[in-house]
């Protein structure tokens, strides 16, 4: 899904957050364990928190 390449050809600014979230999702016994990482990824994408 995520190649890691940004619009300018380098790493996307949120790619590291995505990797951490997917790593947690694979290793976790419950998806609830990864909620904070998902929120961090969403914040990186949409800047909803101030």
mmCIF entry with sequence, helices, sheets and N, C-alpha, C, O atoms, coordinates in Angstrom:
data_MODEL
# 
_entry.id   MODEL 
# 
_entity.id                         1 
_entity.type                       polymer 
_entity.pdbx_number_of_molecules   1 
# 
_entity_poly.entity_id                      1 
_entity_poly.type                           'polypeptide(L)' 
_entity_poly.nstd_linkage                   no 
_entity_poly.nstd_monomer                   no 
_entity_poly.pdbx_seq_one_letter_code       
;(UNK)(UNK)(UNK)(UNK)(UNK)(UNK)(UNK)(UNK)(UNK)(UNK)(UNK)(UNK)(UNK)(UNK)(UNK)(UNK)
(UNK)(UNK)(UNK)(UNK)(UNK)(UNK)(UNK)(UNK)(UNK)(UNK)(UNK)(UNK)(UNK)(UNK)(UNK)(UNK)
(UNK)(UNK)(UNK)(UNK)(UNK)(UNK)(UNK)(UNK)(UNK)(UNK)(UNK)(UNK)(UNK)(UNK)(UNK)(UNK)
(UNK)(UNK)
;
_entity_poly.pdbx_seq_one_letter_code_can   XXXXXXXXXXXXXXXXXXXXXXXXXXXXXXXXXXXXXXXXXXXXXXXXXX 
_entity_poly.pdbx_strand_id                 A 
# 
loop_
_entity_poly_seq.entity_id 
_entity_poly_seq.num 
_entity_poly_seq.mon_id 
_entity_poly_seq.hetero 
1 1  UNK n 
1 2  UNK n 
1 3  UNK n 
1 4  UNK n 
1 5  UNK n 
1 6  UNK n 
1 7  UNK n 
1 8  UNK n 
1 9  UNK n 
1 10 UNK n 
1 11 UNK n 
1 12 UNK n 
1 13 UNK n 
1 14 UNK n 
1 15 UNK n 
1 16 UNK n 
1 17 UNK n 
1 18 UNK n 
1 19 UNK n 
1 20 UNK n 
1 21 UNK n 
1 22 UNK n 
1 23 UNK n 
1 24 UNK n 
1 25 UNK n 
1 26 UNK n 
1 27 UNK n 
1 28 UNK n 
1 29 UNK n 
1 30 UNK n 
1 31 UNK n 
1 32 UNK n 
1 33 UNK n 
1 34 UNK n 
1 35 UNK n 
1 36 UNK n 
1 37 UNK n 
1 38 UNK n 
1 39 UNK n 
1 40 UNK n 
1 41 UNK n 
1 42 UNK n 
1 43 UNK n 
1 44 UNK n 
1 45 UNK n 
1 46 UNK n 
1 47 UNK n 
1 48 UNK n 
1 49 UNK n 
1 50 UNK n 
# 
_struct_asym.id          A 
_struct_asym.entity_id   1 
# 
loop_
_struct_conf.conf_type_id 
_struct_conf.id 
_struct_conf.pdbx_PDB_helix_id 
_struct_conf.beg_label_comp_id 
_struct_conf.beg_label_asym_id 
_struct_conf.beg_label_seq_id 
_struct_conf.pdbx_beg_PDB_ins_code 
_struct_conf.end_label_comp_id 
_struct_conf.end_label_asym_id 
_struct_conf.end_label_seq_id 
_struct_conf.pdbx_end_PDB_ins_code 
_struct_conf.beg_auth_comp_id 
_struct_conf.beg_auth_asym_id 
_struct_conf.beg_auth_seq_id 
_struct_conf.end_auth_comp_id 
_struct_conf.end_auth_asym_id 
_struct_conf.end_auth_seq_id 
_struct_conf.pdbx_PDB_helix_class 
_struct_conf.details 
_struct_conf.pdbx_PDB_helix_length 
HELX_P HELX_P1 AA1 UNK A 15 ? UNK A 27 ? UNK A 15 UNK A 27 1 ? 13 
HELX_P HELX_P2 AA2 UNK A 31 ? UNK A 34 ? UNK A 31 UNK A 34 5 ? 4  
HELX_P HELX_P3 AA3 UNK A 35 ? UNK A 46 ? UNK A 35 UNK A 46 1 ? 12 
# 
_struct_conf_type.id          HELX_P 
_struct_conf_type.criteria    ? 
_struct_conf_type.reference   ? 
# 
loop_
_atom_site.group_PDB 
_atom_site.id 
_atom_site.type_symbol 
_atom_site.label_atom_id 
_atom_site.label_alt_id 
_atom_site.label_comp_id 
_atom_site.label_asym_id 
_atom_site.label_entity_id 
_atom_site.label_seq_id 
_atom_site.pdbx_PDB_ins_code 
_atom_site.Cartn_x 
_atom_site.Cartn_y 
_atom_site.Cartn_z 
_atom_site.occupancy 
_atom_site.B_iso_or_equiv 
_atom_site.pdbx_formal_charge 
_atom_site.auth_seq_id 
_atom_site.auth_comp_id 
_atom_site.auth_asym_id 
_atom_site.auth_atom_id 
_atom_site.pdbx_PDB_model_num 
ATOM 1   N N  . UNK A 1 1  ? 0.815  -1.184 0.000  1.00 0.00 ? 1  UNK A N  1 
ATOM 2   C CA . UNK A 1 1  ? 0.000  0.000  0.000  1.00 0.00 ? 1  UNK A CA 1 
ATOM 3   C C  . UNK A 1 1  ? 0.863  1.254  0.000  1.00 0.00 ? 1  UNK A C  1 
ATOM 4   O O  . UNK A 1 1  ? 0.666  2.145  -0.826 1.00 0.00 ? 1  UNK A O  1 
ATOM 5   N N  . UNK A 1 2  ? 1.796  1.325  0.900  1.00 0.00 ? 2  UNK A N  1 
ATOM 6   C CA . UNK A 1 2  ? 2.637  2.511  0.999  1.00 0.00 ? 2  UNK A CA 1 
ATOM 7   C C  . UNK A 1 2  ? 4.039  2.181  0.523  1.00 0.00 ? 2  UNK A C  1 
ATOM 8   O O  . UNK A 1 2  ? 4.709  1.318  1.091  1.00 0.00 ? 2  UNK A O  1 
ATOM 9   N N  . UNK A 1 3  ? 4.477  2.857  -0.506 1.00 0.00 ? 3  UNK A N  1 
ATOM 10  C CA . UNK A 1 3  ? 5.788  2.556  -1.080 1.00 0.00 ? 3  UNK A CA 1 
ATOM 11  C C  . UNK A 1 3  ? 6.917  3.220  -0.305 1.00 0.00 ? 3  UNK A C  1 
ATOM 12  O O  . UNK A 1 3  ? 8.064  2.776  -0.365 1.00 0.00 ? 3  UNK A O  1 
ATOM 13  N N  . UNK A 1 4  ? 6.591  4.291  0.427  1.00 0.00 ? 4  UNK A N  1 
ATOM 14  C CA . UNK A 1 4  ? 7.621  5.017  1.153  1.00 0.00 ? 4  UNK A CA 1 
ATOM 15  C C  . UNK A 1 4  ? 8.197  6.179  0.377  1.00 0.00 ? 4  UNK A C  1 
ATOM 16  O O  . UNK A 1 4  ? 9.022  6.924  0.905  1.00 0.00 ? 4  UNK A O  1 
ATOM 17  N N  . UNK A 1 5  ? 7.781  6.351  -0.865 1.00 0.00 ? 5  UNK A N  1 
ATOM 18  C CA . UNK A 1 5  ? 8.283  7.448  -1.682 1.00 0.00 ? 5  UNK A CA 1 
ATOM 19  C C  . UNK A 1 5  ? 7.291  8.597  -1.677 1.00 0.00 ? 5  UNK A C  1 
ATOM 20  O O  . UNK A 1 5  ? 6.104  8.406  -1.941 1.00 0.00 ? 5  UNK A O  1 
ATOM 21  N N  . UNK A 1 6  ? 7.785  9.794  -1.373 1.00 0.00 ? 6  UNK A N  1 
ATOM 22  C CA . UNK A 1 6  ? 6.953  10.982 -1.370 1.00 0.00 ? 6  UNK A CA 1 
ATOM 23  C C  . UNK A 1 6  ? 6.794  11.543 -2.769 1.00 0.00 ? 6  UNK A C  1 
ATOM 24  O O  . UNK A 1 6  ? 7.290  10.976 -3.743 1.00 0.00 ? 6  UNK A O  1 
ATOM 25  N N  . UNK A 1 7  ? 6.109  12.641 -2.854 1.00 0.00 ? 7  UNK A N  1 
ATOM 26  C CA . UNK A 1 7  ? 5.814  13.261 -4.141 1.00 0.00 ? 7  UNK A CA 1 
ATOM 27  C C  . UNK A 1 7  ? 7.087  13.724 -4.851 1.00 0.00 ? 7  UNK A C  1 
ATOM 28  O O  . UNK A 1 7  ? 7.127  13.765 -6.081 1.00 0.00 ? 7  UNK A O  1 
ATOM 29  N N  . UNK A 1 8  ? 8.116  14.068 -4.093 1.00 0.00 ? 8  UNK A N  1 
ATOM 30  C CA . UNK A 1 8  ? 9.370  14.532 -4.685 1.00 0.00 ? 8  UNK A CA 1 
ATOM 31  C C  . UNK A 1 8  ? 10.369 13.389 -4.888 1.00 0.00 ? 8  UNK A C  1 
ATOM 32  O O  . UNK A 1 8  ? 11.506 13.627 -5.293 1.00 0.00 ? 8  UNK A O  1 
ATOM 33  N N  . UNK A 1 9  ? 9.953  12.162 -4.612 1.00 0.00 ? 9  UNK A N  1 
ATOM 34  C CA . UNK A 1 9  ? 10.823 11.017 -4.835 1.00 0.00 ? 9  UNK A CA 1 
ATOM 35  C C  . UNK A 1 9  ? 11.530 10.503 -3.599 1.00 0.00 ? 9  UNK A C  1 
ATOM 36  O O  . UNK A 1 9  ? 12.041 9.383  -3.605 1.00 0.00 ? 9  UNK A O  1 
ATOM 37  N N  . UNK A 1 10 ? 11.572 11.295 -2.539 1.00 0.00 ? 10 UNK A N  1 
ATOM 38  C CA . UNK A 1 10 ? 12.196 10.857 -1.288 1.00 0.00 ? 10 UNK A CA 1 
ATOM 39  C C  . UNK A 1 10 ? 11.181 10.161 -0.392 1.00 0.00 ? 10 UNK A C  1 
ATOM 40  O O  . UNK A 1 10 ? 10.061 9.866  -0.808 1.00 0.00 ? 10 UNK A O  1 
ATOM 41  N N  . UNK A 1 11 ? 11.588 9.908  0.827  1.00 0.00 ? 11 UNK A N  1 
ATOM 42  C CA . UNK A 1 11 ? 10.666 9.304  1.790  1.00 0.00 ? 11 UNK A CA 1 
ATOM 43  C C  . UNK A 1 11 ? 9.557  10.283 2.126  1.00 0.00 ? 11 UNK A C  1 
ATOM 44  O O  . UNK A 1 11 ? 9.805  11.474 2.313  1.00 0.00 ? 11 UNK A O  1 
ATOM 45  N N  . UNK A 1 12 ? 8.349  9.785  2.202  1.00 0.00 ? 12 UNK A N  1 
ATOM 46  C CA . UNK A 1 12 ? 7.220  10.605 2.614  1.00 0.00 ? 12 UNK A CA 1 
ATOM 47  C C  . UNK A 1 12 ? 7.351  10.988 4.077  1.00 0.00 ? 12 UNK A C  1 
ATOM 48  O O  . UNK A 1 12 ? 7.966  10.260 4.856  1.00 0.00 ? 12 UNK A O  1 
ATOM 49  N N  . UNK A 1 13 ? 6.779  12.123 4.459  1.00 0.00 ? 13 UNK A N  1 
ATOM 50  C CA . UNK A 1 13 ? 6.944  12.606 5.830  1.00 0.00 ? 13 UNK A CA 1 
ATOM 51  C C  . UNK A 1 13 ? 6.265  11.711 6.848  1.00 0.00 ? 13 UNK A C  1 
ATOM 52  O O  . UNK A 1 13 ? 6.647  11.727 8.018  1.00 0.00 ? 13 UNK A O  1 
ATOM 53  N N  . UNK A 1 14 ? 5.277  10.936 6.449  1.00 0.00 ? 14 UNK A N  1 
ATOM 54  C CA . UNK A 1 14 ? 4.542  10.094 7.388  1.00 0.00 ? 14 UNK A CA 1 
ATOM 55  C C  . UNK A 1 14 ? 4.881  8.614  7.247  1.00 0.00 ? 14 UNK A C  1 
ATOM 56  O O  . UNK A 1 14 ? 4.282  7.775  7.920  1.00 0.00 ? 14 UNK A O  1 
ATOM 57  N N  . UNK A 1 15 ? 5.820  8.291  6.392  1.00 0.00 ? 15 UNK A N  1 
ATOM 58  C CA . UNK A 1 15 ? 6.129  6.885  6.145  1.00 0.00 ? 15 UNK A CA 1 
ATOM 59  C C  . UNK A 1 15 ? 6.621  6.177  7.392  1.00 0.00 ? 15 UNK A C  1 
ATOM 60  O O  . UNK A 1 15 ? 6.260  5.021  7.613  1.00 0.00 ? 15 UNK A O  1 
ATOM 61  N N  . UNK A 1 16 ? 7.431  6.825  8.217  1.00 0.00 ? 16 UNK A N  1 
ATOM 62  C CA . UNK A 1 16 ? 7.922  6.192  9.444  1.00 0.00 ? 16 UNK A CA 1 
ATOM 63  C C  . UNK A 1 16 ? 6.781  5.880  10.407 1.00 0.00 ? 16 UNK A C  1 
ATOM 64  O O  . UNK A 1 16 ? 6.791  4.840  11.065 1.00 0.00 ? 16 UNK A O  1 
ATOM 65  N N  . UNK A 1 17 ? 5.791  6.782  10.493 1.00 0.00 ? 17 UNK A N  1 
ATOM 66  C CA . UNK A 1 17 ? 4.622  6.522  11.337 1.00 0.00 ? 17 UNK A CA 1 
ATOM 67  C C  . UNK A 1 17 ? 3.854  5.310  10.810 1.00 0.00 ? 17 UNK A C  1 
ATOM 68  O O  . UNK A 1 17 ? 3.391  4.471  11.583 1.00 0.00 ? 17 UNK A O  1 
ATOM 69  N N  . UNK A 1 18 ? 3.727  5.229  9.481  1.00 0.00 ? 18 UNK A N  1 
ATOM 70  C CA . UNK A 1 18 ? 3.034  4.103  8.861  1.00 0.00 ? 18 UNK A CA 1 
ATOM 71  C C  . UNK A 1 18 ? 3.745  2.789  9.169  1.00 0.00 ? 18 UNK A C  1 
ATOM 72  O O  . UNK A 1 18 ? 3.096  1.795  9.495  1.00 0.00 ? 18 UNK A O  1 
ATOM 73  N N  . UNK A 1 19 ? 5.058  2.775  9.069  1.00 0.00 ? 19 UNK A N  1 
ATOM 74  C CA . UNK A 1 19 ? 5.824  1.562  9.354  1.00 0.00 ? 19 UNK A CA 1 
ATOM 75  C C  . UNK A 1 19 ? 5.658  1.125  10.803 1.00 0.00 ? 19 UNK A C  1 
ATOM 76  O O  . UNK A 1 19 ? 5.483  -0.063 11.072 1.00 0.00 ? 19 UNK A O  1 
ATOM 77  N N  . UNK A 1 20 ? 5.710  2.063  11.735 1.00 0.00 ? 20 UNK A N  1 
ATOM 78  C CA . UNK A 1 20 ? 5.538  1.726  13.150 1.00 0.00 ? 20 UNK A CA 1 
ATOM 79  C C  . UNK A 1 20 ? 4.155  1.145  13.405 1.00 0.00 ? 20 UNK A C  1 
ATOM 80  O O  . UNK A 1 20 ? 4.011  0.161  14.129 1.00 0.00 ? 20 UNK A O  1 
ATOM 81  N N  . UNK A 1 21 ? 3.136  1.762  12.802 1.00 0.00 ? 21 UNK A N  1 
ATOM 82  C CA . UNK A 1 21 ? 1.768  1.276  12.982 1.00 0.00 ? 21 UNK A CA 1 
ATOM 83  C C  . UNK A 1 21 ? 1.603  -0.127 12.411 1.00 0.00 ? 21 UNK A C  1 
ATOM 84  O O  . UNK A 1 21 ? 1.037  -0.991 13.082 1.00 0.00 ? 21 UNK A O  1 
ATOM 85  N N  . UNK A 1 22 ? 2.071  -0.378 11.214 1.00 0.00 ? 22 UNK A N  1 
ATOM 86  C CA . UNK A 1 22 ? 1.908  -1.708 10.618 1.00 0.00 ? 22 UNK A CA 1 
ATOM 87  C C  . UNK A 1 22 ? 2.710  -2.757 11.376 1.00 0.00 ? 22 UNK A C  1 
ATOM 88  O O  . UNK A 1 22 ? 2.259  -3.894 11.510 1.00 0.00 ? 22 UNK A O  1 
ATOM 89  N N  . UNK A 1 23 ? 3.883  -2.400 11.873 1.00 0.00 ? 23 UNK A N  1 
ATOM 90  C CA . UNK A 1 23 ? 4.679  -3.334 12.679 1.00 0.00 ? 23 UNK A CA 1 
ATOM 91  C C  . UNK A 1 23 ? 3.915  -3.723 13.944 1.00 0.00 ? 23 UNK A C  1 
ATOM 92  O O  . UNK A 1 23 ? 3.880  -4.896 14.318 1.00 0.00 ? 23 UNK A O  1 
ATOM 93  N N  . UNK A 1 24 ? 3.314  -2.750 14.591 1.00 0.00 ? 24 UNK A N  1 
ATOM 94  C CA . UNK A 1 24 ? 2.523  -3.016 15.789 1.00 0.00 ? 24 UNK A CA 1 
ATOM 95  C C  . UNK A 1 24 ? 1.332  -3.903 15.448 1.00 0.00 ? 24 UNK A C  1 
ATOM 96  O O  . UNK A 1 24 ? 1.035  -4.857 16.167 1.00 0.00 ? 24 UNK A O  1 
ATOM 97  N N  . UNK A 1 25 ? 0.657  -3.587 14.361 1.00 0.00 ? 25 UNK A N  1 
ATOM 98  C CA . UNK A 1 25 ? -0.544 -4.327 13.968 1.00 0.00 ? 25 UNK A CA 1 
ATOM 99  C C  . UNK A 1 25 ? -0.233 -5.796 13.708 1.00 0.00 ? 25 UNK A C  1 
ATOM 100 O O  . UNK A 1 25 ? -1.044 -6.666 14.025 1.00 0.00 ? 25 UNK A O  1 
ATOM 101 N N  . UNK A 1 26 ? 0.911  -6.073 13.146 1.00 0.00 ? 26 UNK A N  1 
ATOM 102 C CA . UNK A 1 26 ? 1.312  -7.453 12.859 1.00 0.00 ? 26 UNK A CA 1 
ATOM 103 C C  . UNK A 1 26 ? 1.652  -8.203 14.145 1.00 0.00 ? 26 UNK A C  1 
ATOM 104 O O  . UNK A 1 26 ? 1.320  -9.381 14.282 1.00 0.00 ? 26 UNK A O  1 
ATOM 105 N N  . UNK A 1 27 ? 2.308  -7.535 15.082 1.00 0.00 ? 27 UNK A N  1 
ATOM 106 C CA . UNK A 1 27 ? 2.799  -8.195 16.289 1.00 0.00 ? 27 UNK A CA 1 
ATOM 107 C C  . UNK A 1 27 ? 1.808  -8.202 17.446 1.00 0.00 ? 27 UNK A C  1 
ATOM 108 O O  . UNK A 1 27 ? 1.946  -9.015 18.360 1.00 0.00 ? 27 UNK A O  1 
ATOM 109 N N  . UNK A 1 28 ? 0.828  -7.332 17.432 1.00 0.00 ? 28 UNK A N  1 
ATOM 110 C CA . UNK A 1 28 ? -0.077 -7.172 18.573 1.00 0.00 ? 28 UNK A CA 1 
ATOM 111 C C  . UNK A 1 28 ? -1.090 -8.303 18.664 1.00 0.00 ? 28 UNK A C  1 
ATOM 112 O O  . UNK A 1 28 ? -1.513 -8.869 17.655 1.00 0.00 ? 28 UNK A O  1 
ATOM 113 N N  . UNK A 1 29 ? -1.465 -8.614 19.887 1.00 0.00 ? 29 UNK A N  1 
ATOM 114 C CA . UNK A 1 29 ? -2.515 -9.603 20.114 1.00 0.00 ? 29 UNK A CA 1 
ATOM 115 C C  . UNK A 1 29 ? -3.886 -8.973 19.927 1.00 0.00 ? 29 UNK A C  1 
ATOM 116 O O  . UNK A 1 29 ? -4.846 -9.651 19.562 1.00 0.00 ? 29 UNK A O  1 
ATOM 117 N N  . UNK A 1 30 ? -3.971 -7.677 20.179 1.00 0.00 ? 30 UNK A N  1 
ATOM 118 C CA . UNK A 1 30 ? -5.222 -6.942 20.034 1.00 0.00 ? 30 UNK A CA 1 
ATOM 119 C C  . UNK A 1 30 ? -4.936 -5.650 19.273 1.00 0.00 ? 30 UNK A C  1 
ATOM 120 O O  . UNK A 1 30 ? -3.900 -5.017 19.475 1.00 0.00 ? 30 UNK A O  1 
ATOM 121 N N  . UNK A 1 31 ? -5.850 -5.271 18.408 1.00 0.00 ? 31 UNK A N  1 
ATOM 122 C CA . UNK A 1 31 ? -5.651 -4.035 17.646 1.00 0.00 ? 31 UNK A CA 1 
ATOM 123 C C  . UNK A 1 31 ? -5.703 -2.808 18.549 1.00 0.00 ? 31 UNK A C  1 
ATOM 124 O O  . UNK A 1 31 ? -5.227 -1.737 18.171 1.00 0.00 ? 31 UNK A O  1 
ATOM 125 N N  . UNK A 1 32 ? -6.277 -2.960 19.739 1.00 0.00 ? 32 UNK A N  1 
ATOM 126 C CA . UNK A 1 32 ? -6.349 -1.845 20.685 1.00 0.00 ? 32 UNK A CA 1 
ATOM 127 C C  . UNK A 1 32 ? -4.962 -1.400 21.129 1.00 0.00 ? 32 UNK A C  1 
ATOM 128 O O  . UNK A 1 32 ? -4.786 -0.256 21.548 1.00 0.00 ? 32 UNK A O  1 
ATOM 129 N N  . UNK A 1 33 ? -3.986 -2.280 21.044 1.00 0.00 ? 33 UNK A N  1 
ATOM 130 C CA . UNK A 1 33 ? -2.621 -1.949 21.436 1.00 0.00 ? 33 UNK A CA 1 
ATOM 131 C C  . UNK A 1 33 ? -1.991 -0.918 20.499 1.00 0.00 ? 33 UNK A C  1 
ATOM 132 O O  . UNK A 1 33 ? -1.015 -0.263 20.866 1.00 0.00 ? 33 UNK A O  1 
ATOM 133 N N  . UNK A 1 34 ? -2.533 -0.771 19.312 1.00 0.00 ? 34 UNK A N  1 
ATOM 134 C CA . UNK A 1 34 ? -1.925 0.087  18.288 1.00 0.00 ? 34 UNK A CA 1 
ATOM 135 C C  . UNK A 1 34 ? -2.686 1.388  18.058 1.00 0.00 ? 34 UNK A C  1 
ATOM 136 O O  . UNK A 1 34 ? -2.377 2.128  17.124 1.00 0.00 ? 34 UNK A O  1 
ATOM 137 N N  . UNK A 1 35 ? -3.665 1.671  18.891 1.00 0.00 ? 35 UNK A N  1 
ATOM 138 C CA . UNK A 1 35 ? -4.491 2.860  18.684 1.00 0.00 ? 35 UNK A CA 1 
ATOM 139 C C  . UNK A 1 35 ? -3.653 4.136  18.701 1.00 0.00 ? 35 UNK A C  1 
ATOM 140 O O  . UNK A 1 35 ? -3.841 5.007  17.852 1.00 0.00 ? 35 UNK A O  1 
ATOM 141 N N  . UNK A 1 36 ? -2.738 4.256  19.649 1.00 0.00 ? 36 UNK A N  1 
ATOM 142 C CA . UNK A 1 36 ? -1.918 5.470  19.747 1.00 0.00 ? 36 UNK A CA 1 
ATOM 143 C C  . UNK A 1 36 ? -1.051 5.659  18.500 1.00 0.00 ? 36 UNK A C  1 
ATOM 144 O O  . UNK A 1 36 ? -0.896 6.777  18.009 1.00 0.00 ? 36 UNK A O  1 
ATOM 145 N N  . UNK A 1 37 ? -0.496 4.576  17.999 1.00 0.00 ? 37 UNK A N  1 
ATOM 146 C CA . UNK A 1 37 ? 0.322  4.677  16.782 1.00 0.00 ? 37 UNK A CA 1 
ATOM 147 C C  . UNK A 1 37 ? -0.528 5.084  15.584 1.00 0.00 ? 37 UNK A C  1 
ATOM 148 O O  . UNK A 1 37 ? -0.080 5.854  14.735 1.00 0.00 ? 37 UNK A O  1 
ATOM 149 N N  . UNK A 1 38 ? -1.758 4.565  15.515 1.00 0.00 ? 38 UNK A N  1 
ATOM 150 C CA . UNK A 1 38 ? -2.664 4.946  14.434 1.00 0.00 ? 38 UNK A CA 1 
ATOM 151 C C  . UNK A 1 38 ? -3.011 6.430  14.528 1.00 0.00 ? 38 UNK A C  1 
ATOM 152 O O  . UNK A 1 38 ? -3.050 7.129  13.515 1.00 0.00 ? 38 UNK A O  1 
ATOM 153 N N  . UNK A 1 39 ? -3.262 6.909  15.747 1.00 0.00 ? 39 UNK A N  1 
ATOM 154 C CA . UNK A 1 39 ? -3.571 8.325  15.934 1.00 0.00 ? 39 UNK A CA 1 
ATOM 155 C C  . UNK A 1 39 ? -2.387 9.207  15.547 1.00 0.00 ? 39 UNK A C  1 
ATOM 156 O O  . UNK A 1 39 ? -2.570 10.276 14.965 1.00 0.00 ? 39 UNK A O  1 
ATOM 157 N N  . UNK A 1 40 ? -1.186 8.764  15.867 1.00 0.00 ? 40 UNK A N  1 
ATOM 158 C CA . UNK A 1 40 ? 0.011  9.514  15.468 1.00 0.00 ? 40 UNK A CA 1 
ATOM 159 C C  . UNK A 1 40 ? 0.124  9.591  13.949 1.00 0.00 ? 40 UNK A C  1 
ATOM 160 O O  . UNK A 1 40 ? 0.472  10.637 13.400 1.00 0.00 ? 40 UNK A O  1 
ATOM 161 N N  . UNK A 1 41 ? -0.169 8.492  13.278 1.00 0.00 ? 41 UNK A N  1 
ATOM 162 C CA . UNK A 1 41 ? -0.120 8.462  11.817 1.00 0.00 ? 41 UNK A CA 1 
ATOM 163 C C  . UNK A 1 41 ? -1.174 9.405  11.225 1.00 0.00 ? 41 UNK A C  1 
ATOM 164 O O  . UNK A 1 41 ? -0.887 10.161 10.297 1.00 0.00 ? 41 UNK A O  1 
ATOM 165 N N  . UNK A 1 42 ? -2.385 9.354  11.765 1.00 0.00 ? 42 UNK A N  1 
ATOM 166 C CA . UNK A 1 42 ? -3.454 10.233 11.288 1.00 0.00 ? 42 UNK A CA 1 
ATOM 167 C C  . UNK A 1 42 ? -3.097 11.705 11.515 1.00 0.00 ? 42 UNK A C  1 
ATOM 168 O O  . UNK A 1 42 ? -3.366 12.551 10.663 1.00 0.00 ? 42 UNK A O  1 
ATOM 169 N N  . UNK A 1 43 ? -2.495 12.002 12.657 1.00 0.00 ? 43 UNK A N  1 
ATOM 170 C CA . UNK A 1 43 ? -2.076 13.375 12.947 1.00 0.00 ? 43 UNK A CA 1 
ATOM 171 C C  . UNK A 1 43 ? -1.029 13.844 11.947 1.00 0.00 ? 43 UNK A C  1 
ATOM 172 O O  . UNK A 1 43 ? -1.065 14.988 11.496 1.00 0.00 ? 43 UNK A O  1 
ATOM 173 N N  . UNK A 1 44 ? -0.110 12.973 11.607 1.00 0.00 ? 44 UNK A N  1 
ATOM 174 C CA . UNK A 1 44 ? 0.908  13.326 10.622 1.00 0.00 ? 44 UNK A CA 1 
ATOM 175 C C  . UNK A 1 44 ? 0.265  13.644 9.269  1.00 0.00 ? 44 UNK A C  1 
ATOM 176 O O  . UNK A 1 44 ? 0.676  14.580 8.584  1.00 0.00 ? 44 UNK A O  1 
ATOM 177 N N  . UNK A 1 45 ? -0.727 12.872 8.898  1.00 0.00 ? 45 UNK A N  1 
ATOM 178 C CA . UNK A 1 45 ? -1.383 13.081 7.606  1.00 0.00 ? 45 UNK A CA 1 
ATOM 179 C C  . UNK A 1 45 ? -2.239 14.342 7.571  1.00 0.00 ? 45 UNK A C  1 
ATOM 180 O O  . UNK A 1 45 ? -2.163 15.123 6.622  1.00 0.00 ? 45 UNK A O  1 
ATOM 181 N N  . UNK A 1 46 ? -3.060 14.543 8.615  1.00 0.00 ? 46 UNK A N  1 
ATOM 182 C CA . UNK A 1 46 ? -4.108 15.558 8.550  1.00 0.00 ? 46 UNK A CA 1 
ATOM 183 C C  . UNK A 1 46 ? -3.913 16.752 9.478  1.00 0.00 ? 46 UNK A C  1 
ATOM 184 O O  . UNK A 1 46 ? -4.631 17.744 9.350  1.00 0.00 ? 46 UNK A O  1 
ATOM 185 N N  . UNK A 1 47 ? -2.963 16.687 10.408 1.00 0.00 ? 47 UNK A N  1 
ATOM 186 C CA . UNK A 1 47 ? -2.670 17.800 11.326 1.00 0.00 ? 47 UNK A CA 1 
ATOM 187 C C  . UNK A 1 47 ? -3.920 18.299 12.049 1.00 0.00 ? 47 UNK A C  1 
ATOM 188 O O  . UNK A 1 47 ? -4.161 19.505 12.105 1.00 0.00 ? 47 UNK A O  1 
ATOM 189 N N  . UNK A 1 48 ? -4.707 17.391 12.597 1.00 0.00 ? 48 UNK A N  1 
ATOM 190 C CA . UNK A 1 48 ? -5.943 17.784 13.286 1.00 0.00 ? 48 UNK A CA 1 
ATOM 191 C C  . UNK A 1 48 ? -5.692 18.282 14.698 1.00 0.00 ? 48 UNK A C  1 
ATOM 192 O O  . UNK A 1 48 ? -6.443 19.120 15.198 1.00 0.00 ? 48 UNK A O  1 
ATOM 193 N N  . UNK A 1 49 ? -4.651 17.783 15.350 1.00 0.00 ? 49 UNK A N  1 
ATOM 194 C CA . UNK A 1 49 ? -4.321 18.250 16.701 1.00 0.00 ? 49 UNK A CA 1 
ATOM 195 C C  . UNK A 1 49 ? -3.419 19.473 16.576 1.00 0.00 ? 49 UNK A C  1 
ATOM 196 O O  . UNK A 1 49 ? -2.710 19.644 15.583 1.00 0.00 ? 49 UNK A O  1 
ATOM 197 N N  . UNK A 1 50 ? -3.459 20.292 17.567 1.00 0.00 ? 50 UNK A N  1 
ATOM 198 C CA . UNK A 1 50 ? -2.613 21.496 17.525 1.00 0.00 ? 50 UNK A CA 1 
ATOM 199 C C  . UNK A 1 50 ? -1.449 21.353 18.426 1.00 0.00 ? 50 UNK A C  1 
ATOM 200 O O  . UNK A 1 50 ? -0.627 22.264 18.523 1.00 0.00 ? 50 UNK A O  1 
# 
